């Protein structure tokens, strides 16, 4: 099973391979310092920082600073190659490229698009930000549940550049949804959530290809309306209670990664993001997680009560945005912070915790893992509301 970066690179075509140092046709290549690198002058040269990593470059500070500023602004590949091999610019570029702190792209890439200011942020996930943006542009994503979490997630996916989206939901917009489902307005009350979301998302991106699946999912085969080559399926629905198990039953044999998030009363979670090809397994994740529950968490986990009737827009938006961050990072780079991991937030206490899963131990031939899930699969102090 291929990783998403392999699928997306193939789909994006030959232009996605921008690591070459040669010019491509008439388009001029630009070499620049990754946006996330900061430069500080020292007595004996420069010190560069990227997150917790740092690099010291010794030499004439003035000449090195000029070279760093030119790389920050961007220099054409042709102009760079015209510099002497031992010039401060060439030596600095080679050293920075060797550790992935140099970005190379077409001079006009992204100019005048809605994502032009996003490419620099993507350098947090890797040096080749333009290729990552192209992966996002060609990604195919399904969103199961277009409510409080799913609608905000879809908005961020489209904002990041995703242009092929499948929305799955059977419900209609209610007036009391409007405190947290911001793709809808009062005039949309009574309309199908998928239709309302599709209209709003097309206003953000007229080129968006959005497909509606207006049905409630109660069995894995009902997801056959989705393409088998999705790059990610996000589960943002809470009914039926074993919806994640149902989605995993459909996704696992097709090699489709899934991610999940939900919000309860004062708490929420995002993750795990599970990739079948990496040996992840929803059933094993849940079995291990439930075995480690203690105290109030264990009591809340097996509470059979109704879902909380309360909902708070900011809480839903926070969890949705955090899931979106990890989903976009995964689609762009193949990595993220919730691979086989769940993050839990308790809003009142301003406290976060996490749980890490293990690789599958139950066997890949297992047909269903529904029996390993519980009605409320979250570290919450109350049953979950609609996702």
N, C-alpha and C positions, 0 to 999 in steps of 0.2 A: 504494500500500500504506500502510495507516495505521500510525501508531506505537502502542505498547502503551497509552500514556496515553489516546489517542483511543478505542481499543477498550474499555478498561476504564471510561472515563468514561461511554460509552454504556451499558455493561452495568450499571454501578452505578445508573443512572437519574438523574432530575432532582435528587435529594438530593445528588449528588456535587458540584454547583455551589454551593459555600459561600462564594464570593467576594463575594456580595451583602451589602450593609450593612443589609438589611431583615430584620425578624423573619420566620421561616418558621412560619406557623400559630401554635400555642400554645407552641412551643418558644422559649425565650429565648436570644438570641444572646449569646455572651461574646467579648470582645476581650481578648487578652493578649499580652504580650511573648514572642517565641519563646524556647523553653527554652534554646537554645544561645547566647543573648546574655547577657553579663556586664556589670555596671554598676559603675563606679568614680567616686567623688566627687573633684572637682578644686577648685582655688581659685576658678575662675570658672564652675563648673557641673558637668557630668558628662561622662565619656568612656565610651562603650559599645563593646564588642568582640564580634565574632563571627568566630572563626577568625583569619585574618590581616587582616580588615577592621576598621576602627574608625570611630567617629563621635563628634565633639565637639559637645555642646549647651551653649551659654553661657546664663547666667541665674542667678537666685537658687538656690544649690545646695540649700538645704533644701527649697524648694518642688518643684524638679525631682526630688529624690530621693524625696519622697513620691509624686509622680506615677509615677515609674518603678516603685516598689514596688507601687503599686496596679495598674499594668499587668502586673507580674509575677504578682500574685495572680489577676488576671482581673477585668474589670469588664463589666457588662452593657451591651449596645449602647444600650439606652434610657437608662441612667444616664449613659453617656458623652455622648449627645446633649443631655442636660439641662445639661451644663457649658457655660459661656460659650465662644464660639468661640475667643477669644484666651487662654483659661486655659492654664497650663502643661501640663495633661493633654491637652487637645485639640491644642495645637500639637505636642507631642511625638508623639502618636499619628499625626498626619498625616505628620510627617517620617519616622517609623519605617515606616509603611505604604508610603511611596513607595519604600523600598529593600527591601521584602519582609521586614522584621523583626517584623511583627505577624501573629499567628495569630488566626483567627476561627472559632468552632465553636459547636455546641449545648452548653448548659450540662452536660447529662448524657451527652455522647457518650463512649462507651468505659467509663463507670463500671461496675465490677463484671465486666469482661471480662478475658480473659487478656492482652490487648494494651494495656490502659489505660496502662501505664508505658512503652510503646514510642512513643506518639504524639509525645512530646517529643523523642525521639531523631530522629524523621523530619524535624524542622525543620532538621537538618543538610543535608537534601537539597532543601529548599525551604520557603517560609513556610506553605503550605497543607497542613499535616500531616494534618489530618482527611480531606481528599480523598485524600491518598496512602494513608492507612490503608484507606479504602473501596476503592481500587483493588486493594490487596492482598487484601482480603476477597473480591473478585469475580474474582480472577485464576484462569486455567486454565493449569496447568503440567504438562509431561510430564518424567519422569525416566527416562532410558534407562540401566539398570544400577543395581541396588539393593544394591551391595556396600559397600566401605570408604568410598568418597566419596559415592555416591548415597544411602545410608541416612542419613548425617549431614546431607546437603543437604536431604533430604526432611523431616527432623526440624526443621530451622531454617525451612524454608518454612512448615510447618504452625504452628510457634511464632509466626511473623510475622503469621499471619492467613489464609494461603492455605487455602481450603476445597474446592478442586477439583483433584484430583491424579490423574495417570495414571502407574502404575509398570510399567516394562517390564523383565523379566528372566526367564530360563529356568532359572536355577540354584537349588540348594537350600543351606540353611545347613549348614556343616560346623563341627566343633568348633574347628578352627584359624581360623575367622572371628571368634571371640568376642573376640579382643584388639583389634578395631577396628570391629566392626559392632554398635553398642550398642543397637539396637532388638531384638536377639535375645538369648536366654538358653539355658542348657543344654537346657531342655525343648523348645526350638525346633529343635534339631539334626535334620536330615533333612527339615524342612519347606520349602516353597517360599518363597524370599526375599520375593516379592511379598506372599504371604499373611501371613508373619510381620511384615513392615513395616506392612502395612495394619492388623493388630490393634493393634500398638503405637501407631501414629499416631492411631487412633480413641480410644485411651485418653487421649491428649493433647487431642483435639478430637472429641467425640462427634458433632458435626454434619458432620464431614469426609465429603465424597463422594470416595472413593478407588476407582479403577478398575484392575484387574489385567490385564496383558497378559503371559501366561506363554509367551513364545517367545523364541528367539534370533533376532536380526535379522541377516540376511545380504544383504538386498537392500532397496532403498528402498520397494518396494511393500508389504513386510511391515510398514511403519509406518502403513499405511492404517487400522489398528485405532485409531489416535489421531485425535482431532477435528482438522479442518483449521484451526480458529480458535484453536489454542493461543496463549497470550501468550508462552510461552517453552518451548523443549525443551532440557533439560540433558543432555549426553552424559557419562555417568560409567561407561561400559563400555570395555573394551580389546580385545574380540574381536568380529568379525574385525579385522585390523590397520587396515583402512580404514573403521572404523565412523563416524568423523566425516564422511568424504566421503559415505557412504551416507545419513547423517542429513541432511546439507546438500542432497543431491539431492532428498530428500523435502520438506524445509522451504522451500527457496528459492522454488519456484513458488507455494507457498501463502502466502508472506510471513511465515512463522513464524521468529522469531529463535531462535538457538541459542547455547549457551555450553558450555564444556568445561573439564574439569580432570582431572589425573592425578598419581599419586605414584610415584616410583621409589626407588632405594636412596640415601637421603640427599638427595634432591632432589624437587621437585614444581613444578607450575605450575597456574595458573588463568587462564582466558581463552584465546582471545578470546570476547567476546560479539558475535555478528555479526547484523546486522539487514538483511535483503534490501532493504527499502525505503530504506535509507541508502546503497546502493551497495556494501555489503560483500560479500566473496566468499571462501569458504574456500580454493578453489584458488589464487587470487592471493595470499592471505595466506601459504599454505604455500610457494608457489614463491619468493616474495620472502624469507621467513624462512630457507629452506634455502640460498638463494644467499648469505646473509650469515653462515652458520655457518663457524667456523674452528677449527683445533686440535682439542682433546679433544671439543668439542661436535660437530664434524663426524664424528669417529670414532664417538662414541656414537650419533649420529643414524642411522647406517646399519649398526649392529650387528645382525646377523641372529640373534643367540642367543635362547634362551628367556627369557621374562619372569622377573625375579628372584623366587625363592621366598620372600624375606624380606619381612616386613611389620612396621611399628611404628605402633601406634595413635595416639600423639600427632601423628606426622607427617601421617597421613591426616586426623585431625581438624582440624589447623591449615589445611591446604589446602582441605578441605571447607567450613570456616567462612568462609574468605576468599572462596571462590566464592559461598557463600550471601549474604554481605554485599553483593556486587556484584549478584547476581541480584535480591535484595529491593529494593535501591536502584533498579535498572532498572525493575522492575515498578511501583514506587511513583511514580517521577519521570520515566522515559524516558531517564535518564542514568545512567552509572556509570563507574568508573575503568578498565574493561577493554573498552570499546567498541572493537572492532577492534585490541585490544592484548592481549598475553600478559605476565603477571608470573611470574617464575621465582624460586624460593627454594632456596638450598643450605644445608641445616640445619647441617652440621658447620662451615661457614665463617661462618655467620650473615650471609650475603650475599644480596642480592636484585638482580635485573636485570629488564629488560623489553624487549619487542620490539613496535613499532608497525607495523601493516599499512597498505596503501594501498587506494584504491577499486578496484573491479573493472576490469581491463583486458582480460579474456579474452572478454567479451561475455556478456550475460545469457542468451543462447539456448543456452549450453553445456549439454549433457545431463548430464555427469558430470565430476567433478574427481578421481576416485579415483586416476588415474595420477599426480597431482601430490603425493600423500601418500606417506609412507614408513612402514615398520612401526612406528617408534618416533618419534612426533612430539613430542619434548620435548628441552630442553636438559638432558640427564641424563648422568651418568657410568656408567650401567648401564641395561639395558632396563627398561621400566616393568612394575610389578606390576599386579594387577587394580585398577581404579579403585574 
